[in-house]
């Protein structure tokens, strides 16, 4: 059985983040063929194209971690009906400099927990637009909008409710199968641009803003 390296982002910087607890639960419930490494985001400066000529160590480390992963999992809260600023900043770092998008063709999953009933649905919608532009294939089903209840999740990632554990386990099984399908489709000999960013290198950079 093939083993896939999954880099995961936790979209909250809070030490007691419920999404970090959710990430622990997902890792515990994931199939054995997935190996997880967190990609940290808290020490990144705010992105500016002034860095493009010479990325700082934090930016280089982020891109190297994304590129070393077979797939990327985003576990994130929703802030003001959108993507948390720290996570969006990390995505911007990973996609730059222009023509060196580290997310291209990486199979991605998006999941998040919130105390509210919509369970990060609007954040996930925003993320899908961003990842589509970045040419990052997305697991579209099952969707996973988790209403967080403290009595269901232990701090160590234990899920105390059987139906919740079953659903999250199913999500991770589907994500593992999706990663395998996407990577097989990207194999040499399949239709597709083997260097999806190469054409951009010959185009003028977008207007500075």
N, C-alpha and C positions, 0 to 999 in steps of 0.2 A: 504494500500500500504506500502510495506517495505521501510525503510529508510536505506541508505548505507552511511557510513562515508568514505570519500575520502581524503587521504593525498596527497598533491601535492607538487612537487619540481619545483622551478624556477631555471634553470641551469645557469643563469647569476647573478653575484654579483653586477652589476651596478645599481645605484639608478634609473636611467632612462631607464632601460631595456625594450625593445620592447616586450620581452617575458613575462615580468610581466604585461604589458598592455594586451597582449593576454590572459594571465591567468585570469585577471579580466573579460574580455569579455566572456570567456568560462564559468565562474561561473555564470554570468548573464544569459547566454543562456541555461544553464543546466536544466534538468527536476527537479521538486521539490523533488524527492526522494533522490537526492544526496546532502550531507552536506560536505562542504569543510573546510579543515584545512591545512595551509601551513606548511611544514616541513622545517625549516630553516637549512642552510648549511654553512653560512659564518663564524661561529666561530669554526668550526671543525679544529683541528690540522691535519697535513698530517698523513695519516694512516701508522702505522708500527706495525708489530706483537709484538714488545716490549710492546704494550699496552694490549695485549690479556689477561694477567693475572689480570689486574685491569683497566677496561675502565674508561676514564675520564668522568665527568658529561655530556659533550657535546655528547660524543659517546653513553652513556646510554640513554640520552634523545632522540637521533635520532632513536635508535632501538625501544624504547618504542612507539614512534610516528608511526613508520611503522607497528609495531605489533598491535596497536590499530585501524588501518585503515582497512576497508573492501577491499579497492582498492587503487591503486597508479596511479597518473597521472603525467607524466613528461612533462614539458613545457620548452623547452630549445633551445638556439641558437646552431649554429655549429661553432666550432673554429678549423681552420686548417683542415677542412674536417673530424672532429671527435667530440667526446664528450668533452665539457668543463672540464678542470681539476678539478674545484671545485665540479662539479656534480659527476664525476667519483670517486673522493675521498669520497664523501658521500655514494656512492654505495658500495665502499670497506668497509667502516665502518659498513654499514648495514648488510653486508654478513659475518662478522667476530664476534667473534672467529670461527675457523673452527668447523663446525657442528652446528652452531647456526645462520643459514642464515635467517634473518628476512623477506626477500622478497619471500620465498618459498610459492607458491600457491596463491599469491596475484594477482588478475586481474589488468593488467596494460594497460595504454594508453600512446602513445608517440606522441607529436605534437610540432611544433616549427615554429618560424617566423624568416625571414631573409630579409634584403633589396634586396638580390640577387634572381635571378629567380628560383634557385633550392630549395629554401625554407627549408633548413636543411635536405635534403634527405639523404646525406651521414652520418651525425650524427645519424639519425634514424636507418640507416642500422647497424652502429656500436652498437647502443643501443640494437638492437634486438639480436645480438650475445651474448652480456653480459647478458641480461635478460633470454635468453634461457638456459644459463649455470646455472643461479640462480633459475631455475624452476618456473619462474614467467610467467604465461600465458599472452599473448599479444593480444590486439585487432588488427587484421591484415587488416581489411577493415571497413570503408573507411580509406585510407591513407590521411594524412593532412600535406601538405608542403605549408606553408603560405608565400607568398611574401608580406612583410609588406609595406603598404603605409600610410603615416601619415594622409592623408585626410580621410582615412577609419575608423581609430580607435581614439576614444576619450580617454583621460587619465583615465577616470573613468570606462572604459570598454565598453562604448557605441560603437556599430558598425553602422556606418552611411551608409554603402552600403548594400542594401537589399539582394543581392545574396550571399555576404560574410556572413552575419548574418544567412541566411538560411543554408548555408553549415556548419558553425560552430555549429549551433543548431542541425543539423542532426548528426554531429560527436558526440556530447554529448549525444544525444538520443541513438545512437548505443553503446556508451561506457556504459551507464547505463544498457542497456539490456545485454551487455557482462558481466558486473559485476554480475548481477543476475544469468546468466547461469553458470558462473564459481563457484560461491558460492553454487549453488544448486548441482553441480557435486561433490563438496567437502564435501557434507553433509554425515553424518554417514550412512552406508549401501550401499554406492557407491563403485565401484572398485577404488582402489588407496591406496597409502601408507599414512596412517593417520599421520605419523610422518616422513615426507620426508627426514629429515636430520638425523634421528636416526642411520641409517646404517653407516653414515660417522664417527660417534663418535667412532666406533670400528676399523676404519682404521687409518693407520699412517698419520700424517699431511703431506701435500705437502712439498717438499723441501723448506727450507728457502731461501729467495732471497733478 
